[in-house]
Amino acid sequence: MPLSALIACIDAERGNGGLSSAVRVWLLAYYRNAKRPDGA
């Protein structure tokens, strides 16, 4: 699943009281780092 689709799903499901922007930014960084080979 592309990251943009993941964030779109989060936004659609969170409504007015869902994840904060900080949590979404953390998820973005997490998934970007997960795709890097070790030591990169």
Beta strands, then each sheet from edge to edge (+ up, - down):
end
